Amino acid sequence: MPKFRGFIAVKIPFTESMKELWDDVKKSGARIKLVEPHNVHITLKFLGDTEESLVPRIEAIMRKAVMDVNPFEVELYGCGAFPSSSRPRVVWIGVREGADVLKTIAEKIDQEVSKLGFQRETRPFVAHATVGRVKGHIGGLPRVINEWSNRSLGKFEVKEILLMKSILRPEGPEYHEVRRVLVGKE
């Protein structure tokens, strides 16, 4: 049975503020692999190995998770790092407005796809978009994270969620849309 590396996500438009953040991170001297602007997203659920035969059932779960939700606004706000800004491994952009709606959708999806054999999340959902992964020296990255910790990076309307396929390549992941589900009643 053919499989792919799957995840469910919300695509994010790359704003001018995000470009400024990416530029500041590049200038920080850190060894970091930045997410390509066209790949920036908020992961609602990482599925991992996904059998292609499950796609219709996953799509139905996605549809059910968003059918009672109207399109909604998300504000990208602040910058931080896992595990901490002083020891950054993953640099992220936070979500202020809309985070609660994203959390509700993510939790519904997590609960339902677990019935298909996917692993349940062990940590609470925190809406964020990955900026990049640190690959060594952190340089001035903690300073950049601090400077961006209380800044808005723009707002956008969530009108759809996507089932995505990730193909890992040496130059970075390549994402392909598998299914698109509109938010609200279709």
C-alpha positions in Angstrom: 0.0 0.0 0.0 1.6 3.3 -1.1 2.3 5.8 1.8 3.4 9.4 2.1 4.6 11.6 5.0 1.5 13.6 5.8 0.4 16.5 7.8 -2.7 18.8 8.1 -2.0 22.5 8.1 -3.0 26.1 7.5 -0.9 27.9 4.8 0.3 31.3 5.8 0.8 34.2 3.4 4.4 35.5 3.7 4.1 39.1 4.9 6.6 42.0 4.6 7.1 41.7 8.4 8.0 38.1 8.1 10.5 39.0 5.4 12.1 41.4 7.8 12.3 38.7 10.5 13.8 36.2 8.1 16.4 38.9 7.1 17.2 39.6 10.8 17.7 35.9 11.5 20.0 35.6 8.4 22.1 38.5 9.7 22.3 37.0 13.3 25.2 34.8 12.4 23.3 31.7 13.5 23.6 28.4 11.6 20.0 27.9 10.9 17.9 26.3 8.1 15.1 28.7 7.4 11.7 27.6 6.2 11.2 28.6 2.6 8.7 31.5 2.4 6.3 29.4 0.2 6.4 26.6 2.8 5.4 28.6 5.9 2.4 27.0 7.7 0.8 26.2 11.0 0.7 22.4 11.5 -2.6 21.3 12.9 -1.6 17.6 13.0 1.5 15.8 11.9 0.4 12.4 10.7 3.7 10.8 9.6 3.4 7.7 7.4 0.0 8.0 5.8 -1.5 5.3 3.6 -3.0 6.8 0.5 -6.1 4.6 1.0 -6.9 6.6 4.1 -7.0 10.0 2.3 -10.8 10.0 1.9 -11.4 9.2 5.6 -8.8 11.9 6.6 -10.6 14.4 4.3 -13.9 13.6 6.0 -12.4 14.1 9.4 -11.0 17.5 8.3 -14.4 18.5 6.9 -16.2 17.5 10.1 -13.6 19.5 12.2 -14.2 22.8 10.4 -17.9 22.5 9.4 -19.2 24.5 12.3 -16.5 27.2 12.0 -16.8 30.3 9.9 -13.7 31.6 8.1 -11.7 33.4 10.9 -8.8 35.8 11.3 -5.4 34.8 12.6 -2.8 37.3 13.9 0.8 36.1 13.7 2.4 37.6 16.8 5.8 37.4 18.4 8.8 35.2 18.0 10.1 32.5 20.3 12.1 29.3 20.4 11.9 25.8 21.6 13.2 24.8 24.1 14.0 28.5 25.0 15.3 31.7 23.4 18.6 31.3 25.2 19.0 27.7 23.8 17.1 27.9 20.5 16.7 24.7 18.5 13.5 25.7 16.6 12.6 29.3 16.1 8.9 30.1 15.7 6.2 32.8 15.1 3.4 32.7 17.6 -0.4 33.2 17.0 -2.4 35.6 19.1 -5.8 36.1 17.6 -7.4 32.9 16.3 -5.2 30.6 18.4 -8.2 29.2 20.3 -10.1 28.3 17.1 -6.9 26.6 15.7 -6.6 24.7 18.9 -10.2 23.4 18.8 -9.8 22.3 15.2 -6.4 20.6 15.9 -7.8 18.7 18.9 -10.9 17.5 16.9 -8.6 16.2 14.2 -6.2 14.6 16.6 -9.0 12.8 18.4 -10.5 11.5 15.2 -7.4 10.5 13.2 -6.3 8.5 16.3 -9.2 6.1 15.5 -7.4 5.5 12.1 -4.3 4.4 14.0 -2.4 7.7 14.1 -0.5 8.6 17.3 -2.3 10.9 19.7 -0.5 14.1 20.6 1.1 14.0 24.0 1.7 17.7 24.4 -1.0 20.4 24.3 -1.4 22.1 20.9 0.3 25.5 20.6 -0.4 27.3 17.4 2.9 28.4 15.8 4.7 28.6 12.5 8.3 27.4 12.3 10.8 30.0 11.1 13.8 27.7 11.1 15.8 24.9 12.7 19.1 25.7 14.4 21.9 23.5 13.0 24.8 24.7 15.3 26.1 28.1 16.4 23.3 30.4 17.6 25.1 33.7 17.0 22.9 36.7 17.8 19.7 34.7 17.5 18.6 35.2 21.1 18.7 39.0 20.6 16.7 38.7 17.4 14.1 36.5 19.1 13.8 39.1 21.9 13.5 42.0 19.5 10.6 40.2 17.7 8.9 38.8 20.8 6.2 41.4 21.0 5.6 42.4 17.4 2.7 41.6 15.1 3.7 39.9 11.9 0.4 40.4 10.2 -3.1 39.0 10.0 -4.8 36.8 7.5 -8.1 35.0 7.1 -8.2 31.2 7.4 -10.6 29.9 4.7 -9.3 26.4 4.3 -7.2 23.7 5.8 -4.9 21.4 3.8 -3.8 17.8 3.9 -0.2 18.0 2.7 2.5 15.5 1.6 6.0 16.2 2.6 8.9 14.9 0.5 12.2 15.2 2.3 15.0 16.4 0.1 18.7 17.4 0.9 17.9 21.0 0.1 14.8 21.0 2.3 11.3 19.6 2.4 9.0 19.8 -0.6 5.3 20.1 0.2 2.4 19.1 -2.1 -1.3 19.6 -1.5 -3.2 16.3 -1.3 -6.6 17.7 -0.2 -8.1 21.1 0.5 -11.1 21.6 2.8 -12.9 24.9 3.0 -13.8 26.2 6.5 -17.5 26.4 7.2 -20.3 24.8 5.3 -19.6 24.0 1.7 
